[in-house]
């Protein structure tokens, strides 16, 4: 039978009419429920030990040593994600804060590494190291017990995450359990809030200097490269005659899309040079998500004429660029 290529309308109707809404594999569901139940049982036993014998670090250390999913149950109890633990482990490895280093016994397990080529440890590497290295294990536990009292961490980690490092959570206190549930539920909304986006710092500088700006598509790119254009974060002072075009990317998490993003920015740079030769294309690239993906970061920064972070000194350098371009010209 000759194959007839369906029209777009027919393909669209197929997805609507034959949609299965949710997919689930009953065998996998049953297996995963067993895993979730094992986490729950581990925590119930831990809770019982703490209620009858008091809060002791040795209970948590036994959990991490003896139970395959001991670390996962500790993270579930506190609401601390695997991703955040990986980022925090990287921070501990790269910074030299005396109080933090002492808390995690860094001198007992850390070996000098080339910071510029440092690779982030995977979940499996961290779990293995926790089981095999006594001092790393005790250090990670100390983070959950006392991390919120270390000045370096209070200045580095957002309060939303720092609150998860509470000794009250380790005691299974009911208000803290409710706090954990709320933070699980609200994490997505919290991350998406405009006030939580560092782009607001760029807006504040522009508004303070009374320099106008726009966001959106550039008309020359709409006309000449409609398939490759993208919405610009800051077009300064306007779309008709841009002198600075700024893009912002602040990442705490990592994803395979970072490589694609860097390639996209390089193509945008070529289009801007072609259609807006007077404009500077600059980038704000920051966050530990970029710090731990240095290969993608190197490609990303090649797209821009200059790159800034949201560090105070970098913001002052950006402000100086604006003054030289728009006020002292």
C-alpha positions in Angstrom: 0.0 0.0 0.0 1.4 3.4 -1.0 2.2 5.6 2.0 0.4 8.9 2.0 2.1 11.7 3.9 -0.5 13.2 6.3 -1.3 16.9 6.3 -0.5 19.1 9.2 -4.2 19.2 10.2 -4.3 15.4 10.3 -1.1 15.1 12.3 -2.5 17.7 14.8 -5.8 15.9 15.0 -4.0 12.6 15.7 -2.2 14.0 18.7 -5.4 15.5 20.1 -7.8 12.6 19.4 -5.4 9.8 20.3 -3.8 11.5 23.3 -3.2 9.1 26.2 -2.8 12.0 28.7 -0.5 10.1 31.1 1.9 7.2 30.6 2.7 4.8 33.3 4.3 1.4 33.4 2.5 -0.7 36.1 5.6 -2.8 36.8 7.8 0.3 37.2 5.2 2.0 39.4 5.1 -1.0 41.8 8.9 -1.1 41.9 9.2 2.6 42.5 6.6 2.5 45.3 8.8 -0.1 47.0 11.7 2.3 46.8 9.7 5.2 48.2 8.4 3.0 51.0 12.0 2.0 51.9 12.9 5.7 52.3 9.8 6.2 54.5 10.6 3.2 56.7 14.3 4.3 57.1 13.1 7.7 58.3 10.5 6.3 60.6 13.1 4.1 62.3 15.5 7.1 62.5 12.6 9.2 64.0 11.9 6.6 66.6 15.6 6.4 67.6 15.8 10.2 68.0 12.6 10.3 70.0 13.7 7.6 72.4 17.4 8.3 72.7 17.8 12.0 71.6 19.4 13.6 68.6 22.8 12.0 67.9 25.0 12.4 64.8 25.9 8.7 65.1 22.3 7.8 64.0 22.7 9.7 60.8 26.2 8.4 60.2 25.0 4.8 60.6 22.2 5.7 58.1 24.8 6.9 55.5 27.1 3.9 56.1 24.7 1.0 56.3 21.8 2.0 54.0 22.1 2.0 50.3 19.7 4.9 50.1 20.7 6.5 53.4 21.8 9.8 51.7 18.6 10.0 49.7 16.5 9.7 52.9 18.6 12.4 54.6 18.0 14.7 51.6 14.3 13.8 51.6 14.0 14.7 55.3 15.6 18.1 54.9 14.3 18.9 51.4 17.8 19.4 50.1 18.1 18.3 46.5 20.8 16.1 45.0 21.6 19.0 42.6 22.1 21.4 45.5 24.3 19.0 47.4 26.5 18.6 44.3 26.8 22.4 43.9 27.6 22.8 47.6 30.2 20.0 47.4 31.8 21.9 44.5 31.8 25.2 46.5 33.5 23.4 49.4 36.2 22.1 47.1 37.0 25.4 45.4 36.8 28.0 48.3 39.2 28.3 51.2 37.0 29.6 54.0 38.7 28.6 57.3 35.4 28.1 59.3 33.8 26.1 56.5 36.9 24.0 55.9 37.2 23.2 59.6 33.5 22.2 59.8 33.8 19.7 56.9 37.3 18.4 57.9 38.5 19.5 54.4 42.2 19.0 55.3 41.4 15.3 56.0 39.9 14.4 52.6 40.6 17.2 50.1 43.5 16.8 47.6 44.8 19.8 45.7 43.0 20.1 42.4 43.4 22.4 39.3 40.6 24.8 39.9 40.4 25.8 36.3 39.8 22.2 35.2 37.9 21.1 38.2 35.0 18.7 37.3 31.9 18.4 39.4 31.4 15.1 41.2 28.4 13.1 40.2 25.7 11.8 42.6 27.3 8.4 42.5 30.8 9.7 43.3 29.5 11.7 46.3 27.5 8.8 47.6 30.6 6.5 47.2 32.9 9.0 48.9 30.4 9.4 51.8 30.4 5.7 52.4 34.2 5.2 52.1 35.7 8.4 53.6 34.9 8.9 57.3 35.9 12.6 57.4 34.0 13.5 54.2 31.0 11.8 55.7 31.3 13.6 59.0 31.8 16.8 57.2 28.7 16.5 55.1 26.7 15.7 58.2 28.1 18.7 60.0 26.8 20.8 57.1 23.2 19.6 57.9 23.7 20.1 61.6 25.6 23.4 61.7 25.9 24.7 58.1 23.4 27.6 58.7 25.8 29.1 61.3 28.8 29.4 58.9 29.0 33.1 57.8 30.4 32.1 54.4 27.4 29.9 53.7 24.9 32.5 55.0 26.4 35.0 52.5 26.5 32.5 49.6 23.4 30.3 49.8 20.0 31.8 49.3 17.9 31.9 52.5 15.3 29.6 50.8 18.0 26.8 50.7 19.9 27.7 53.8 16.7 27.2 55.9 16.9 23.5 54.9 20.1 23.2 57.0 18.2 23.2 60.3 18.8 21.0 63.2 15.1 21.2 64.0 14.4 19.2 60.7 16.8 16.5 61.9 14.7 16.3 65.1 11.6 15.6 63.0 9.9 18.6 64.6 6.4 19.0 63.1 6.7 22.7 62.2 9.9 21.9 60.3 8.3 19.0 58.5 5.5 21.4 57.4 8.2 23.9 56.3 9.9 21.2 54.2 6.6 20.3 52.5 6.0 24.0 51.7 9.4 24.5 50.3 9.0 21.4 48.1 5.7 22.8 46.8 6.8 26.4 46.3 10.3 25.7 44.9 9.2 26.2 41.3 7.3 29.4 42.0 10.1 30.8 44.0 12.6 30.1 41.2 10.4 31.8 38.6 9.7 35.0 40.5 10.9 38.2 38.7 12.3 39.5 42.0 14.5 36.4 42.2 16.0 37.1 38.7 19.3 39.0 38.8 18.3 40.8 35.7 16.6 43.2 38.1 20.0 44.5 39.0 20.6 45.5 35.4 17.3 47.3 35.3 18.1 49.2 38.5 21.4 50.5 37.1 19.7 51.6 33.9 16.9 53.3 35.8 19.3 55.0 38.2 21.3 56.4 35.2 18.0 57.3 33.5 19.1 55.4 30.3 16.1 54.0 28.4 16.0 50.4 27.3 13.6 47.9 25.6 13.2 44.2 25.5 12.0 42.0 22.6 12.9 41.3 19.0 15.1 43.4 16.8 13.4 44.4 13.5 16.4 43.7 11.2 16.6 40.2 12.6 12.8 39.7 12.2 13.1 40.7 8.5 16.4 39.0 7.6 16.7 36.0 10.0 13.2 35.2 11.2 14.2 31.5 12.0 17.3 32.4 14.0 16.3 35.6 15.8 15.6 35.5 19.5 14.1 37.8 22.1 16.7 40.1 23.6 16.9 40.8 27.3 18.1 44.4 27.1 18.2 46.6 23.9 19.8 49.9 24.9 18.6 52.6 24.3 16.0 51.3 21.8 15.2 48.9 19.0 15.7 51.5 16.3 19.3 52.4 17.2 20.7 50.0 19.7 24.2 50.7 21.0 24.4 48.0 23.6 22.5 44.7 23.4 22.8 42.6 26.5 21.8 39.0 27.2 21.6 37.5 30.7 22.1 33.9 31.7 22.3 33.1 35.5 22.2 29.3 36.1 22.3 27.4 39.4 21.3 24.1 37.9 22.9 22.4 34.8 21.4 20.9 31.7 22.4 19.6 28.3 20.8 22.7 26.8 23.7 24.8 28.0 25.7 23.6 25.0 22.9 24.5 22.6 22.5 27.9 24.2 26.2 28.8 23.7 25.9 27.8 20.0 22.8 30.0 19.6 24.5 33.0 21.1 27.4 32.6 18.7 24.9 32.7 15.8 23.2 35.7 17.2 26.5 37.5 17.5 27.1 37.1 13.8 23.6 38.4 13.0 24.1 41.5 15.2 27.5 42.2 13.7 25.9 42.0 10.2 22.7 44.0 10.8 23.7 46.3 13.8 27.5 47.0 13.3 27.4 49.9 15.8 26.0 47.8 18.6 28.0 46.1 21.3 26.7 42.6 22.1 27.5 41.8 25.7 26.6 39.0 28.1 25.9 38.6 31.8 26.9 35.1 32.5 27.0 33.9 36.1 26.0 31.3 38.6 27.5 28.0 39.7 25.6 26.2 36.9 28.0 27.8 34.5 31.0 27.4 36.9 30.8 23.6 36.8 30.2 23.5 33.0 33.4 25.2 31.8 33.4 23.7 28.3 30.0 25.2 27.6 31.1 28.4 29.4 34.1 28.9 27.1 31.9 28.6 24.0 29.3 30.9 25.6 31.7 33.8 26.3 33.2 33.7 22.8 29.8 35.0 21.5 30.0 38.3 23.4 32.2 41.4 22.9 32.4 41.6 26.7 31.1 39.5 29.6 30.0 40.6 33.1 28.8 38.8 36.2 26.5 40.1 38.9 29.5 40.6 41.3 29.4 44.1 42.7 32.7 45.0 41.0 31.4 43.7 37.7 28.2 45.7 38.1 30.3 48.8 38.7 32.2 48.0 35.5 28.9 47.7 33.6 27.8 51.0 35.0 31.1 52.6 33.8 30.5 51.2 30.3 27.0 52.8 30.3 28.3 56.2 31.4 31.1 56.2 28.8 28.6 55.1 26.0 25.6 57.3 26.8 26.5 60.1 29.2 30.1 61.1 28.5 29.9 60.5 24.7 
